[in-house]
Amino acid sequence: MTGWIETYRGVVYRWEVDHNDHLTVAYYFSRLGEATLALLEALGLAPEGDGCAWITADCHVRYVHELRAGDILHVRSAPVAVERDGLVTGHELVDDGAGRVASTFEQRLRPVGRGGEPVELPPGERERLQRRCVAWERPRRERRPRPASLDGLRDAARDTIRSWEAGGSGPATLAAYVHRFSAANSHLLAAFGMTPPYMRERRRGFSTFEFQFAATGVLRPGTPVAVRSGLLHVGNSSLRLFHVMLDARTGAELASLHQAGVHFDQEARRPDPLPADLAERARALVVPASG
């Protein structure tokens, strides 16, 4: 693993787990934010300075094994590709107790100016970073089509960005996006019958196995945001969802998320087929994708 850097080491706290009794996805992104800051520091790249900052333009996450309260973990990180306008980094979150990789993150970082304009990396900097790159032997992501129109999406979350959450779409703000997408996910599931009472009574939940996140605008303190969500695919136990975060005042898109997961048996800790009535209602809500 020459070239990899340990960028985080910690534990899963009880208050970070969700109704499935495993680590909430926003707290994976909190670890990713910590790891990104540590990696930028190790590479000699200031997260903010000289009139520019590094933001997360997009991120592909694979949740391979669940983490539960009390589990110990660390993150190892490295640059995996250098581009004219940024850097692609790879992060592996390792469950130290089980001795296995629990999640992987492929993250595209972009330097931007004070107004959010792209900043090109100087050739010498690109060459320096290229020498630090490691092989990233992970499955290529499958590019997911967006909905053909946002008109078919449902209102699923709405609130305001707090001052301590703001700061563009930099590493420290990643969890702020995902907390709102998680809330939107719960409202969308309830629309076809996967309500909190259903999940409590049946001991069922929704367990995510993939994220494809993209930030298209910055988070500013006091910005009212709204999330609209829709179903793109319903399988036997699997669901694919799409969420878009908008500035509630202007309608400008701030971020989007493709989310894939399964109807989850909380006792057996494995996917479980959707009941026929829920599957029928869910398929009636599927919105057409573009292309």
GIHUMO-V767146 format. One record per pair of residues at least 24 apart in sequence whose C-alpha atoms are under 8 Angstrom apart, sorted by sequence separation. I is the first residue (numbers start at 1). J is the second residue. D is the distance in Angstrom with one decimal. If there is no record, write none. Layout:
i=(I | I)
j=(J | J)
d=(D | D)
This chain:
i=(71 | 72 | 73 | 86 | 157 | 223 | 224 | 225 | 238 | 239 | 71 | 72 | 85 | 86 | 223 | 224 | 237 | 238 | 8 | 71 | 85 | 157 | 237 | 7 | 8 | 156 | 157 | 7 | 67 | 156 | 7 | 156 | 8 | 157 | 7 | 156 | 7 | 156 | 85 | 5 | 85 | 86 | 154 | 237 | 67 | 85 | 86 | 217 | 219 | 237 | 65 | 66 | 84 | 85 | 217 | 218 | 237 | 64 | 65 | 84 | 216 | 217 | 236 | 237 | 39 | 64 | 65 | 216 | 217 | 236 | 39 | 63 | 64 | 215 | 216 | 35 | 63 | 64 | 215 | 216 | 35 | 36 | 62 | 63 | 188 | 214 | 215 | 35 | 61 | 62 | 84 | 188 | 213 | 214 | 23 | 61 | 62 | 83 | 184 | 213 | 214 | 236 | 22 | 23 | 31 | 61 | 82 | 184 | 185 | 213 | 22 | 23 | 60 | 61 | 184 | 212 | 213 | 234 | 22 | 23 | 59 | 60 | 90 | 169 | 181 | 211 | 212 | 21 | 22 | 59 | 60 | 82 | 180 | 211 | 212 | 21 | 59 | 82 | 169 | 211 | 234 | 58 | 59 | 81 | 168 | 169 | 210 | 211 | 234 | 57 | 58 | 79 | 168 | 169 | 209 | 210 | 233 | 17 | 56 | 57 | 58 | 79 | 82 | 167 | 168 | 208 | 209 | 210 | 231 | 17 | 56 | 57 | 81 | 167 | 168 | 208 | 209 | 234 | 16 | 56 | 57 | 79 | 80 | 166 | 167 | 208 | 209 | 233 | 55 | 56 | 78 | 79 | 80 | 166 | 167 | 207 | 208 | 231 | 232 | 12 | 14 | 54 | 55 | 78 | 79 | 80 | 166 | 206 | 207 | 230 | 231 | 232 | 12 | 13 | 14 | 35 | 54 | 55 | 78 | 80 | 165 | 185 | 206 | 207 | 230 | 231 | 232 | 12 | 13 | 54 | 55 | 163 | 164 | 206 | 207 | 230 | 232 | 12 | 53 | 54 | 161 | 163 | 205 | 206 | 11 | 12 | 32 | 52 | 53 | 161 | 162 | 163 | 184 | 204 | 205 | 11 | 12 | 52 | 53 | 161 | 162 | 204 | 205 | 11 | 12 | 52 | 53 | 161 | 204 | 205 | 10 | 11 | 51 | 52 | 160 | 161 | 181 | 203 | 204 | 9 | 10 | 51 | 160 | 161 | 203 | 9 | 10 | 160 | 161 | 203 | 9 | 159 | 160 | 8 | 9 | 158 | 159 | 7 | 8 | 52 | 158 | 159 | 6 | 7 | 8 | 158 | 6 | 7 | 157 | 158 | 6 | 7 | 156 | 157 | 5 | 6 | 155 | 156 | 157 | 4 | 5 | 155 | 156 | 4 | 5 | 32 | 155 | 156 | 4 | 154 | 155 | 3 | 153 | 154 | 153 | 154 | 181 | 153 | 150 | 152 | 177 | 60 | 194 | 147 | 193 | 43 | 192 | 193 | 192 | 192 | 192 | 147 | 146 | 116 | 57 | 55 | 56 | 55 | 56 | 144 | 55 | 56 | 54 | 55 | 53 | 54 | 47 | 3 | 3 | 4 | 3 | 2 | 37 | 153 | 36 | 37 | 152 | 33 | 34 | 33 | 34 | 32 | 33 | 33 | 147 | 148 | 149 | 33 | 147 | 148 | 149 | 30 | 33 | 147 | 148 | 146 | 147 | 148 | 30 | 145 | 146 | 29 | 30 | 63 | 64 | 145 | 29 | 63 | 145 | 62 | 63 | 26 | 27 | 62 | 26 | 29 | 61 | 62 | 26 | 60 | 61 | 60 | 61 | 26 | 59 | 60 | 25 | 26 | 59 | 60 | 58 | 59 | 58 | 59 | 26 | 58 | 25 | 57 | 58 | 56 | 57 | 56 | 57 | 25 | 20 | 20 | 19 | 20 | 20 | 20)
j=(95 | 96 | 97 | 110 | 181 | 247 | 248 | 249 | 262 | 263 | 96 | 97 | 110 | 111 | 248 | 249 | 262 | 263 | 34 | 97 | 111 | 183 | 263 | 34 | 35 | 183 | 184 | 35 | 95 | 184 | 36 | 185 | 38 | 187 | 38 | 187 | 39 | 188 | 118 | 39 | 119 | 120 | 188 | 271 | 102 | 120 | 121 | 252 | 254 | 272 | 101 | 102 | 120 | 121 | 253 | 254 | 273 | 101 | 102 | 121 | 253 | 254 | 273 | 274 | 77 | 102 | 103 | 254 | 255 | 274 | 78 | 102 | 103 | 254 | 255 | 75 | 103 | 104 | 255 | 256 | 76 | 77 | 103 | 104 | 229 | 255 | 256 | 77 | 103 | 104 | 126 | 230 | 255 | 256 | 66 | 104 | 105 | 126 | 227 | 256 | 257 | 279 | 66 | 67 | 75 | 105 | 126 | 228 | 229 | 257 | 67 | 68 | 105 | 106 | 229 | 257 | 258 | 279 | 68 | 69 | 105 | 106 | 136 | 215 | 227 | 257 | 258 | 68 | 69 | 106 | 107 | 129 | 227 | 258 | 259 | 69 | 107 | 130 | 217 | 259 | 282 | 107 | 108 | 130 | 217 | 218 | 259 | 260 | 283 | 107 | 108 | 129 | 218 | 219 | 259 | 260 | 283 | 68 | 107 | 108 | 109 | 130 | 133 | 218 | 219 | 259 | 260 | 261 | 282 | 69 | 108 | 109 | 133 | 219 | 220 | 260 | 261 | 286 | 69 | 109 | 110 | 132 | 133 | 219 | 220 | 261 | 262 | 286 | 109 | 110 | 132 | 133 | 134 | 220 | 221 | 261 | 262 | 285 | 286 | 67 | 69 | 109 | 110 | 133 | 134 | 135 | 221 | 261 | 262 | 285 | 286 | 287 | 68 | 69 | 70 | 91 | 110 | 111 | 134 | 136 | 221 | 241 | 262 | 263 | 286 | 287 | 288 | 69 | 70 | 111 | 112 | 220 | 221 | 263 | 264 | 287 | 289 | 70 | 111 | 112 | 219 | 221 | 263 | 264 | 70 | 71 | 91 | 111 | 112 | 220 | 221 | 222 | 243 | 263 | 264 | 71 | 72 | 112 | 113 | 221 | 222 | 264 | 265 | 72 | 73 | 113 | 114 | 222 | 265 | 266 | 72 | 73 | 113 | 114 | 222 | 223 | 243 | 265 | 266 | 72 | 73 | 114 | 223 | 224 | 266 | 73 | 74 | 224 | 225 | 267 | 74 | 224 | 225 | 74 | 75 | 224 | 225 | 74 | 75 | 119 | 225 | 226 | 74 | 75 | 76 | 226 | 75 | 76 | 226 | 227 | 76 | 77 | 226 | 227 | 76 | 77 | 226 | 227 | 228 | 76 | 77 | 227 | 228 | 77 | 78 | 105 | 228 | 229 | 78 | 228 | 229 | 78 | 228 | 229 | 229 | 230 | 257 | 230 | 228 | 230 | 255 | 141 | 278 | 232 | 278 | 129 | 278 | 281 | 281 | 282 | 285 | 242 | 242 | 218 | 169 | 168 | 169 | 169 | 170 | 258 | 170 | 171 | 170 | 171 | 170 | 171 | 170 | 132 | 133 | 134 | 134 | 134 | 171 | 287 | 171 | 172 | 287 | 170 | 171 | 171 | 172 | 171 | 172 | 173 | 287 | 288 | 289 | 174 | 288 | 289 | 290 | 172 | 175 | 289 | 290 | 289 | 290 | 291 | 174 | 289 | 290 | 174 | 175 | 208 | 209 | 290 | 175 | 209 | 291 | 209 | 210 | 174 | 175 | 210 | 175 | 178 | 210 | 211 | 176 | 210 | 211 | 211 | 212 | 178 | 211 | 212 | 178 | 179 | 212 | 213 | 212 | 213 | 213 | 214 | 182 | 214 | 182 | 214 | 215 | 214 | 215 | 215 | 216 | 208 | 204 | 205 | 205 | 206 | 207 | 266)
d=(7.1 | 5.6 | 7.6 | 4.5 | 7.6 | 6.8 | 5.4 | 8.0 | 4.2 | 7.8 | 7.8 | 6.2 | 6.2 | 6.3 | 7.8 | 6.9 | 5.4 | 6.3 | 6.7 | 6.7 | 7.1 | 6.2 | 5.3 | 7.4 | 5.5 | 7.4 | 5.0 | 4.7 | 7.4 | 4.4 | 7.5 | 7.4 | 7.7 | 7.7 | 5.4 | 5.5 | 6.2 | 6.4 | 7.0 | 7.3 | 6.4 | 7.3 | 7.5 | 6.4 | 7.4 | 4.6 | 6.8 | 8.0 | 7.5 | 5.7 | 7.6 | 6.6 | 6.0 | 5.8 | 6.6 | 6.3 | 4.3 | 7.5 | 4.6 | 5.9 | 6.5 | 4.2 | 5.4 | 5.2 | 6.7 | 5.2 | 6.9 | 5.0 | 6.6 | 6.2 | 7.1 | 6.4 | 5.3 | 6.0 | 5.3 | 6.8 | 4.6 | 7.9 | 4.2 | 7.9 | 7.8 | 8.0 | 5.5 | 6.9 | 6.7 | 5.5 | 6.5 | 7.1 | 7.1 | 5.3 | 7.4 | 7.0 | 7.4 | 5.4 | 7.2 | 5.7 | 6.7 | 7.4 | 6.5 | 5.9 | 6.5 | 8.0 | 6.3 | 5.5 | 7.9 | 4.6 | 6.3 | 7.4 | 7.5 | 4.5 | 5.5 | 5.8 | 5.7 | 6.5 | 6.8 | 5.6 | 6.5 | 7.2 | 4.4 | 7.2 | 6.7 | 5.1 | 6.9 | 6.7 | 7.1 | 6.7 | 5.0 | 6.4 | 6.7 | 5.6 | 6.5 | 6.9 | 7.4 | 5.7 | 6.6 | 7.5 | 4.3 | 6.0 | 7.4 | 4.9 | 6.9 | 6.0 | 6.2 | 6.9 | 7.6 | 5.4 | 5.9 | 6.6 | 6.1 | 7.8 | 5.3 | 7.5 | 4.1 | 6.3 | 7.9 | 5.2 | 7.6 | 7.0 | 6.9 | 5.6 | 7.5 | 8.0 | 8.0 | 7.4 | 4.8 | 7.0 | 5.9 | 6.8 | 7.7 | 6.6 | 5.9 | 5.7 | 6.2 | 6.1 | 6.6 | 5.7 | 5.2 | 7.7 | 7.7 | 4.7 | 6.2 | 6.6 | 4.8 | 5.4 | 6.4 | 3.9 | 7.7 | 6.4 | 5.6 | 6.4 | 7.6 | 4.8 | 5.2 | 5.2 | 8.0 | 5.2 | 6.5 | 6.4 | 5.3 | 7.4 | 5.0 | 6.2 | 5.4 | 6.6 | 6.5 | 6.2 | 5.3 | 6.5 | 5.4 | 7.5 | 4.8 | 5.7 | 6.7 | 5.5 | 7.1 | 7.9 | 5.4 | 6.4 | 6.6 | 6.0 | 7.5 | 8.0 | 5.6 | 6.6 | 6.9 | 6.1 | 6.8 | 5.1 | 6.1 | 4.4 | 7.3 | 7.8 | 7.9 | 4.9 | 5.9 | 6.5 | 6.8 | 5.2 | 5.4 | 6.3 | 7.1 | 4.7 | 5.9 | 5.4 | 6.2 | 5.4 | 7.7 | 6.3 | 5.5 | 6.8 | 5.6 | 6.9 | 7.6 | 6.9 | 4.9 | 5.7 | 6.5 | 5.3 | 6.6 | 5.4 | 6.1 | 5.4 | 6.7 | 4.4 | 7.9 | 4.3 | 7.7 | 5.3 | 4.9 | 6.8 | 6.0 | 5.9 | 5.9 | 5.8 | 5.8 | 5.4 | 6.8 | 6.5 | 5.4 | 7.9 | 5.6 | 6.0 | 5.5 | 6.4 | 5.5 | 5.8 | 6.2 | 4.2 | 7.2 | 6.9 | 4.1 | 5.8 | 5.8 | 5.3 | 6.4 | 7.4 | 5.6 | 7.6 | 5.0 | 7.7 | 5.7 | 6.7 | 7.2 | 5.6 | 7.2 | 4.3 | 5.8 | 5.6 | 5.6 | 6.2 | 4.3 | 6.4 | 7.6 | 4.9 | 5.3 | 6.3 | 7.4 | 5.6 | 7.0 | 6.0 | 5.3 | 6.3 | 5.3 | 5.5 | 6.3 | 7.9 | 4.6 | 6.1 | 5.1 | 5.2 | 6.6 | 6.7 | 5.6 | 5.2 | 5.0 | 6.2 | 7.7 | 4.8 | 7.9 | 7.2 | 7.8 | 7.3 | 7.5 | 7.5 | 6.0 | 7.6 | 6.1 | 7.8 | 5.3 | 5.3 | 7.9 | 7.7 | 7.4 | 7.8 | 7.8 | 7.1 | 6.0 | 5.1 | 5.8 | 7.3 | 4.1 | 6.7 | 6.0 | 6.6 | 7.6 | 7.9 | 7.9 | 6.6 | 7.3 | 7.5 | 6.2 | 8.0 | 6.6 | 7.4 | 6.2 | 8.0 | 6.1 | 8.0 | 7.1 | 4.2 | 7.1 | 7.4 | 5.3 | 7.5 | 6.6 | 6.0 | 7.9 | 6.4 | 5.8 | 4.8 | 7.8 | 7.4 | 7.9 | 4.0 | 4.1 | 5.5 | 5.4 | 7.7 | 6.6 | 5.9 | 5.8 | 5.9 | 5.3 | 7.0 | 6.6 | 5.9 | 5.3 | 4.6 | 7.0 | 5.8 | 5.9 | 7.9 | 6.6 | 4.7 | 4.9 | 7.5 | 5.5 | 6.7 | 7.7 | 7.5 | 4.9 | 5.7 | 6.4 | 5.0 | 7.7 | 4.6 | 7.2 | 5.5 | 5.8 | 6.4 | 7.3 | 5.1 | 5.3 | 6.4 | 7.7 | 4.1 | 7.8 | 5.6 | 6.2 | 7.7 | 5.2 | 6.8 | 7.1 | 8.0 | 7.8 | 6.1 | 7.3 | 7.7 | 7.5 | 6.2)
